[in-house]
């Protein structure tokens, strides 16, 4: 079944010259949905790998929960976000190579990414080993810092597993082998839940047992996907033996991967900075709790937009590599319509439930009422953040990571964060002000990316993609 869908997905639509009709839209929507639907489940499953241990550790007491939450946040900021960003370079290279039928290059690019991400893990590991000292240095509680440091150190094997997992996932995603990723993610999650319980409670390892379980589960996922790539006939044309080409391709990979990482990390860090700033407000416990809940709510929804963004990246990169600019234009219009529809539904549902959604996180009436007051802002954030996520997927498919990095730098660090500080502290809007500031950054980001996408010459982009894959010249300009 998967092979048949892949063949259909590769078919050219009338030489790329079909007009935009309802039938053409439905055909493209099916291709997008085939990728986006399973990718949403994959994203949620990966998120639960870290959420479930946190829930279990929460039953061990406040110290275990607070230290694990702190370590999880810092490990995400200093490590996992960087690996996710770097792997984004493969969405351009592998996606366009697949569209251009340069199948061997997918394997070479993936090896280059694995080597690069593994090497990046080495300095990150030293940071995690020193996390206890770093936390104490910035004034955190020594006991919490000690436990957080132990947790981070025990998570280092998982970091290296994640460095291999991300390239494998991009390798399969760009070929639309999504069902395999879905089965792997769900199987890993089913394996992870009892494993985590055993390590945390049965063996009595406590919070470090959760770190061990996460590490083992990441490696389980790597083994599952690696075995599939090794033996599946669907990967026969893209599966290549390791060679010196992988080492030679590191430079080409990093030219896209580094700006991709900057693009991802700049936004990720801006939200973490907002939570830290909320701790400086009057009544910091209330403000931090509510903003954390708001961020969690938007983050949960983002897993849906990430799925659509993955579909956008795959469809755009494949069609650019194939030299079909009209098909790219169709794909972009389709994903934006689908994303806008989904986000409108999600935002409306959240608005209807605004008076009860707070009870999902807290029984404190003050928190629930504050969440109800913040609901209109969250609803707007769901729409804007979702749209920018999909536009970022289009950018990765085109190879615009360097543009995305500049956009995020300007939108959040020149626009959003200063506005958040002005509204939150100077004008005394407090938590609402901080959230409004970050929303302003997201609006700026979305506006710029929308303008760039709307004004793009897709014929030129198709030529750039073909030149990149066939190495006629090094093309990374817009």
C-alpha positions as CSV (number, residue, x, y, z in Angstrom):
1,X,0.0,0.0,0.0
2,X,2.8,2.4,1.0
3,X,4.7,1.7,-2.2
4,X,1.6,2.4,-4.3
5,X,1.0,5.7,-2.6
6,X,4.6,6.6,-3.1
7,X,4.4,5.9,-6.8
8,X,1.3,8.1,-7.0
9,X,3.0,10.8,-5.1
10,X,5.8,10.9,-7.6
11,X,3.6,11.2,-10.6
12,X,3.8,14.5,-12.6
13,X,0.6,16.5,-12.8
14,X,0.2,17.2,-16.5
15,X,3.8,18.4,-16.8
16,X,3.2,20.6,-13.8
17,X,0.8,22.8,-15.9
18,X,-2.6,22.0,-14.3
19,X,-4.6,25.0,-13.3
20,X,-5.8,25.3,-9.7
21,X,-9.2,23.5,-9.6
22,X,-11.1,21.7,-6.9
23,X,-10.0,18.3,-8.3
24,X,-6.4,19.3,-8.4
25,X,-6.6,20.7,-4.8
26,X,-8.1,17.5,-3.5
27,X,-5.4,15.4,-5.2
28,X,-2.7,17.5,-3.7
29,X,-4.5,17.6,-0.3
30,X,-4.4,13.8,-0.3
31,X,-0.6,13.8,-0.8
32,X,-0.2,16.4,1.9
33,X,-2.5,14.6,4.3
34,X,-0.7,11.3,3.7
35,X,2.5,12.9,5.1
36,X,1.0,15.3,7.6
37,X,-1.4,13.0,9.4
38,X,1.1,10.3,10.5
39,X,3.7,13.0,11.2
40,X,1.4,14.6,13.8
41,X,1.2,11.3,15.6
42,X,5.0,10.9,15.3
43,X,5.6,14.3,16.8
44,X,3.2,13.6,19.7
45,X,4.8,10.3,20.4
46,X,8.3,11.9,20.5
47,X,6.9,14.6,22.9
48,X,5.5,11.9,25.2
49,X,8.9,10.2,25.5
50,X,9.9,13.2,27.7
51,X,6.5,14.1,29.2
52,X,5.7,10.6,30.6
53,X,8.9,10.4,32.7
54,X,8.1,13.8,34.1
55,X,4.7,12.7,35.1
56,X,6.1,9.6,36.8
57,X,8.8,11.5,38.5
58,X,6.2,13.9,39.8
59,X,5.0,11.2,42.2
60,X,8.4,11.0,43.9
61,X,8.1,14.5,45.4
62,X,8.8,18.1,44.7
63,X,12.6,17.8,44.6
64,X,12.5,15.1,42.0
65,X,9.9,16.9,39.9
66,X,11.5,20.4,40.1
67,X,15.0,19.1,39.3
68,X,13.8,16.9,36.4
69,X,11.7,19.7,35.0
70,X,14.7,22.1,35.2
71,X,17.1,19.6,33.6
72,X,14.6,18.7,30.9
73,X,14.2,22.4,29.9
74,X,17.9,23.1,29.9
75,X,18.7,19.9,28.0
76,X,16.2,20.9,25.4
77,X,17.6,24.4,25.1
78,X,21.3,23.4,25.0
79,X,21.1,20.1,23.2
80,X,18.0,18.7,21.6
81,X,16.9,22.0,20.0
82,X,20.3,22.2,18.3
83,X,20.1,18.7,16.9
84,X,16.6,19.3,15.6
85,X,17.7,22.5,13.9
86,X,20.8,21.0,12.4
87,X,18.9,18.0,11.0
88,X,16.6,20.5,9.2
89,X,19.3,20.9,6.6
90,X,18.5,17.4,5.3
91,X,14.9,18.5,4.5
92,X,16.4,20.6,1.7
93,X,19.2,18.4,0.5
94,X,17.5,15.0,0.8
95,X,14.1,16.3,-0.4
96,X,15.4,18.0,-3.5
97,X,17.8,15.1,-4.3
98,X,14.8,12.7,-4.1
99,X,12.8,14.9,-6.4
100,X,15.7,15.1,-8.8
101,X,16.0,11.3,-8.7
102,X,19.5,11.5,-7.4
103,X,18.7,8.7,-4.9
104,X,22.3,7.8,-4.0
105,X,22.8,11.3,-2.6
106,X,20.1,10.8,0.1
107,X,22.3,8.2,1.7
108,X,25.4,10.3,1.4
109,X,23.8,13.4,2.9
110,X,22.3,11.3,5.7
111,X,25.7,9.9,6.6
112,X,27.2,13.4,6.6
113,X,24.4,14.6,9.0
114,X,25.0,11.7,11.3
115,X,28.7,12.4,11.6
116,X,28.1,16.1,12.1
117,X,25.4,15.7,14.7
118,X,27.4,13.1,16.6
119,X,30.5,15.4,16.7
120,X,28.3,18.3,18.0
121,X,27.1,16.0,20.9
122,X,30.7,15.9,22.3
123,X,30.9,19.6,23.5
124,X,27.2,19.4,24.5
125,X,28.0,16.4,26.7
126,X,30.6,18.4,28.6
127,X,28.0,21.2,29.2
128,X,25.6,18.6,30.6
129,X,28.2,17.1,32.8
130,X,28.9,20.5,34.3
131,X,25.2,21.4,34.6
132,X,25.2,21.2,38.4
133,X,28.1,23.8,38.7
134,X,26.5,26.0,36.0
135,X,23.1,26.1,37.9
136,X,24.8,26.8,41.2
137,X,26.8,29.6,39.5
138,X,23.6,31.3,38.3
139,X,22.1,31.2,41.8
140,X,19.9,28.0,41.7
141,X,19.3,25.9,44.8
142,X,22.3,23.6,45.3
143,X,20.1,20.5,46.1
144,X,18.0,21.0,43.0
145,X,21.1,21.8,41.0
146,X,22.7,18.5,42.1
147,X,19.7,16.4,41.1
148,X,19.3,18.2,37.8
149,X,23.0,17.7,37.1
150,X,22.7,13.9,37.7
151,X,19.7,13.7,35.5
152,X,21.4,15.6,32.6
153,X,24.6,13.4,32.9
154,X,22.5,10.2,32.7
155,X,20.7,11.6,29.6
156,X,23.9,11.9,27.6
157,X,23.6,8.5,25.9
158,X,20.1,9.6,24.8
159,X,21.7,12.7,23.2
160,X,23.9,10.6,21.0
161,X,20.9,8.4,20.1
162,X,18.9,11.5,19.2
163,X,21.8,12.6,16.9
164,X,21.3,9.5,14.8
165,X,17.5,9.4,15.1
166,X,16.9,12.8,13.6
167,X,18.8,12.2,10.3
168,X,17.1,8.8,9.9
169,X,13.7,10.5,10.3
170,X,14.5,13.1,7.7
171,X,15.9,10.5,5.4
172,X,12.5,8.6,5.5
173,X,10.4,11.8,5.6
174,X,11.8,13.2,2.4
175,X,10.9,9.9,0.7
176,X,7.4,10.0,2.1
177,X,8.0,6.8,4.0
178,X,5.9,8.1,6.8
179,X,4.1,4.9,7.9
180,X,7.4,3.4,8.9
181,X,8.2,6.3,11.1
182,X,4.7,6.1,12.7
183,X,5.0,2.4,13.5
184,X,8.4,3.0,15.0
185,X,7.3,6.0,17.1
186,X,4.2,4.1,18.4
187,X,6.2,0.9,19.1
188,X,8.8,2.9,20.9
189,X,6.2,4.7,23.0
190,X,4.6,1.4,24.0
191,X,8.0,0.1,25.0
192,X,8.9,3.3,26.8
193,X,6.0,3.5,29.2
194,X,6.6,0.2,31.1
195,X,10.4,0.7,30.8
196,X,10.2,4.1,32.5
197,X,8.0,2.7,35.3
198,X,10.4,-0.2,35.9
199,X,13.4,2.1,36.1
200,X,11.7,4.8,38.2
201,X,9.7,2.7,40.6
202,X,10.6,-1.0,40.4
203,X,14.4,-0.6,40.3
204,X,14.2,2.5,42.6
205,X,16.4,4.7,40.4
206,X,14.1,7.7,40.8
207,X,14.6,10.6,38.5
208,X,17.8,9.3,36.9
209,X,15.8,6.1,36.0
210,X,13.7,8.4,33.8
211,X,16.8,9.6,32.1
212,X,18.0,6.0,31.5
213,X,14.5,5.1,30.1
214,X,14.6,8.1,27.7
215,X,18.0,7.2,26.4
216,X,17.2,3.5,25.9
217,X,13.9,4.5,24.1
218,X,15.8,6.8,21.7
219,X,18.2,4.0,20.8
220,X,15.4,1.6,20.4
221,X,13.8,3.9,17.9
222,X,17.2,4.3,16.1
223,X,17.6,0.5,15.9
224,X,14.0,0.1,14.6
225,X,14.5,2.7,11.8
226,X,18.0,1.6,11.0
227,X,16.9,-2.0,10.6
228,X,14.1,-0.9,8.3
229,X,16.5,1.2,6.1
230,X,19.0,-1.7,6.0
231,X,16.5,-4.3,4.8
232,X,13.5,-2.6,3.2
233,X,13.2,-2.9,-0.6
234,X,11.7,0.7,-0.6
235,X,15.1,2.0,0.5
236,X,17.0,0.0,-2.0
237,X,17.8,2.9,-4.3
238,X,18.6,5.4,-1.5
239,X,20.6,3.0,0.7
240,X,24.3,3.3,0.1
241,X,27.4,2.0,1.9
242,X,29.5,4.4,4.0
243,X,32.2,6.1,2.0
244,X,34.5,9.1,2.0
245,X,31.8,11.0,0.2
246,X,30.0,11.3,3.5
247,X,33.0,13.1,4.9
248,X,33.4,15.3,1.9
249,X,29.7,16.2,2.1
250,X,29.9,17.5,5.6
251,X,30.7,21.1,4.4
252,X,27.7,21.1,2.1
253,X,25.5,19.8,4.8
254,X,26.7,22.4,7.4
255,X,26.1,25.3,5.0
256,X,22.4,24.6,5.3
257,X,22.3,22.9,8.8
258,X,24.0,25.7,10.7
259,X,21.5,28.5,9.7
260,X,18.7,25.9,10.1
261,X,19.8,25.4,13.7
262,X,20.1,29.1,14.3
263,X,16.6,29.5,12.9
264,X,15.1,26.9,15.3
265,X,17.1,27.8,18.4
266,X,16.5,31.6,18.2
267,X,12.7,31.0,18.4
268,X,13.0,28.1,21.0
269,X,15.2,30.2,23.2
270,X,12.9,33.3,23.0
271,X,10.1,31.4,24.6
272,X,12.3,30.0,27.3
273,X,13.5,33.5,28.0
274,X,9.9,34.7,28.4
275,X,9.3,32.0,31.1
276,X,12.5,33.2,32.9
277,X,11.4,36.8,32.7
278,X,8.0,35.9,34.2
279,X,9.9,34.9,37.4
280,X,10.9,38.6,37.9
281,X,7.3,39.8,37.9
282,X,5.2,40.5,41.0
283,X,3.5,37.3,42.2
284,X,6.0,35.2,40.1
285,X,4.4,31.8,41.1
286,X,1.1,32.8,39.4
287,X,2.7,34.5,36.4
288,X,5.2,31.7,35.7
289,X,2.5,29.0,36.2
290,X,0.0,30.6,33.8
291,X,2.6,31.5,31.1
292,X,4.0,27.9,31.4
293,X,0.5,26.6,30.8
294,X,0.0,29.0,27.9
295,X,3.2,27.8,26.4
296,X,2.4,24.1,26.9
297,X,-1.0,24.6,25.3
298,X,0.5,26.3,22.2
299,X,3.3,23.7,22.1
300,X,0.8,20.8,22.1
301,X,-1.0,22.4,19.2
302,X,2.3,23.0,17.4
303,X,2.7,19.3,17.0
304,X,-0.2,19.5,14.5
305,X,1.3,22.4,12.6
306,X,4.7,20.6,12.6
307,X,3.1,17.7,10.9
308,X,1.7,20.0,8.2
309,X,5.1,21.8,8.0
310,X,6.8,18.4,7.4
311,X,4.4,17.7,4.6
312,X,5.0,21.2,3.2
313,X,8.8,20.8,3.3
314,X,8.7,17.4,1.7
315,X,6.3,18.3,-1.1
316,X,8.1,21.6,-1.9
317,X,11.6,20.1,-1.8
318,X,10.6,17.1,-3.9
319,X,8.9,19.2,-6.6
320,X,11.7,21.7,-6.7
321,X,14.2,18.9,-7.2
322,X,12.0,17.5,-9.9
323,X,12.0,20.9,-11.6
324,X,8.2,21.4,-11.4
325,X,7.6,25.0,-10.3
326,X,3.8,24.9,-10.9
327,X,3.5,21.8,-8.7
328,X,5.4,23.7,-6.0
329,X,3.0,26.6,-6.2
330,X,0.1,24.2,-5.9
331,X,1.6,22.5,-2.9
332,X,2.2,25.8,-1.1
333,X,-1.4,27.0,-1.7
334,X,-2.7,23.6,-0.5
335,X,-0.8,23.4,2.7
336,X,-1.7,27.0,3.6
337,X,-5.4,26.4,3.1
338,X,-5.3,23.1,5.1
339,X,-3.3,24.8,7.9
340,X,-5.6,27.8,8.0
341,X,-8.6,25.6,8.3
342,X,-7.2,23.4,11.0
343,X,-6.0,26.3,13.0
344,X,-9.3,28.1,12.8
345,X,-11.0,25.0,14.1
346,X,-8.5,24.5,17.0
347,X,-8.7,28.2,17.9
348,X,-12.5,28.1,18.0
349,X,-12.6,25.0,20.1
350,X,-10.1,26.6,22.6
351,X,-12.2,29.7,22.8
352,X,-15.4,27.7,23.6
353,X,-13.5,25.9,26.3
354,X,-11.7,28.9,27.7
355,X,-13.5,28.8,31.1
356,X,-12.6,25.1,31.8
357,X,-9.3,24.6,30.0
358,X,-7.4,25.8,33.1
359,X,-8.7,22.9,35.2
360,X,-6.6,20.5,33.0
361,X,-3.5,22.0,34.6
362,X,-4.6,23.3,38.0
363,X,-7.5,23.3,40.6
364,X,-6.5,26.8,41.9
365,X,-9.3,29.2,40.9
366,X,-6.9,32.1,40.5
367,X,-4.9,30.2,37.9
368,X,-8.1,29.0,36.1
369,X,-9.5,32.6,36.0
370,X,-6.2,33.9,34.7
371,X,-6.1,31.3,32.0
372,X,-9.7,32.3,30.9
373,X,-8.5,35.9,30.6
374,X,-5.5,34.8,28.6
375,X,-7.6,32.6,26.3
376,X,-8.2,35.1,23.5
377,X,-4.5,35.7,23.3
378,X,-3.8,32.0,23.2
379,X,-6.4,31.5,20.4
380,X,-4.7,34.1,18.3
381,X,-1.3,32.6,19.1
382,X,-2.5,29.2,17.9
383,X,-3.3,30.7,14.5
384,X,-0.2,32.8,14.0
385,X,2.2,30.3,15.4
386,X,0.7,27.6,13.3
387,X,1.0,29.6,10.1
388,X,4.6,30.5,10.8
389,X,5.4,26.9,11.5
390,X,4.0,25.9,8.1
391,X,5.8,28.8,6.3
392,X,9.0,27.7,8.0
393,X,8.5,24.2,6.5
394,X,8.2,25.8,3.1
395,X,11.4,27.7,3.8
396,X,13.3,24.4,4.7
397,X,12.0,22.8,1.5
398,X,13.4,25.7,-0.5
399,X,16.7,25.9,1.3
400,X,16.0,29.3,2.9
401,X,17.4,28.5,6.3
402,X,19.7,31.5,6.2
403,X,16.8,33.8,5.5
404,X,14.8,32.2,8.3
405,X,17.7,32.7,10.7
406,X,17.8,36.5,9.9
407,X,14.0,36.7,10.1
408,X,13.9,35.1,13.6
409,X,16.7,37.2,14.9
410,X,14.9,40.4,13.8
411,X,11.4,39.2,14.7
412,X,12.1,38.0,18.2
413,X,15.3,39.7,19.5
414,X,14.9,43.1,17.9
415,X,11.0,43.1,17.9
416,X,9.3,40.6,20.2
417,X,11.5,40.4,23.3
418,X,12.0,44.2,23.7
419,X,8.2,44.7,23.2
420,X,7.6,42.0,25.8
421,X,9.9,43.8,28.3
422,X,8.2,47.1,27.6
423,X,4.7,45.8,28.0
424,X,5.4,43.4,30.9
425,X,7.6,45.6,33.1
426,X,7.5,49.2,32.0
427,X,3.7,49.4,31.2
428,X,2.9,46.9,33.9
429,X,0.9,44.5,31.8
430,X,2.8,41.7,33.5
431,X,2.3,38.2,32.1
432,X,-0.1,39.4,29.4
433,X,2.5,41.9,28.4
434,X,5.2,39.2,28.0
435,X,2.9,37.1,26.0
436,X,1.8,40.0,23.8
437,X,5.5,40.7,23.1
438,X,6.3,37.2,22.0
439,X,3.1,37.2,19.9
440,X,4.3,40.5,18.3
441,X,7.5,38.7,17.4
442,X,5.6,35.8,15.9
443,X,3.4,38.2,13.9
444,X,6.5,39.9,12.5
445,X,8.0,36.5,11.6
446,X,4.8,35.3,9.9
447,X,4.3,38.5,8.0
448,X,7.9,38.5,6.6
449,X,7.8,34.8,5.7
450,X,4.4,35.2,4.1
451,X,5.6,38.2,2.0
452,X,8.7,36.2,0.9
453,X,6.7,33.2,0.0
454,X,4.0,35.1,-1.9
455,X,6.6,37.0,-4.0
456,X,8.8,34.0,-4.8
457,X,9.6,33.1,-8.4
458,X,9.2,29.4,-8.3
459,X,10.8,28.9,-11.7
460,X,13.9,30.4,-10.3
461,X,13.8,28.4,-7.2
462,X,13.4,25.2,-9.2
463,X,16.6,26.1,-11.1
464,X,18.5,26.9,-7.9
465,X,17.4,23.5,-6.5
466,X,18.6,21.6,-9.6
467,X,21.9,23.5,-9.6
468,X,22.4,22.6,-6.0
469,X,21.7,18.9,-6.4
470,X,23.7,18.5,-9.6
471,X,26.4,20.8,-8.2
472,X,26.6,23.1,-11.2
473,X,27.4,25.8,-8.7
474,X,27.1,26.5,-5.0
475,X,23.7,28.3,-4.8
476,X,22.4,29.4,-1.4
477,X,21.1,32.8,-2.3
478,X,17.4,33.7,-2.5
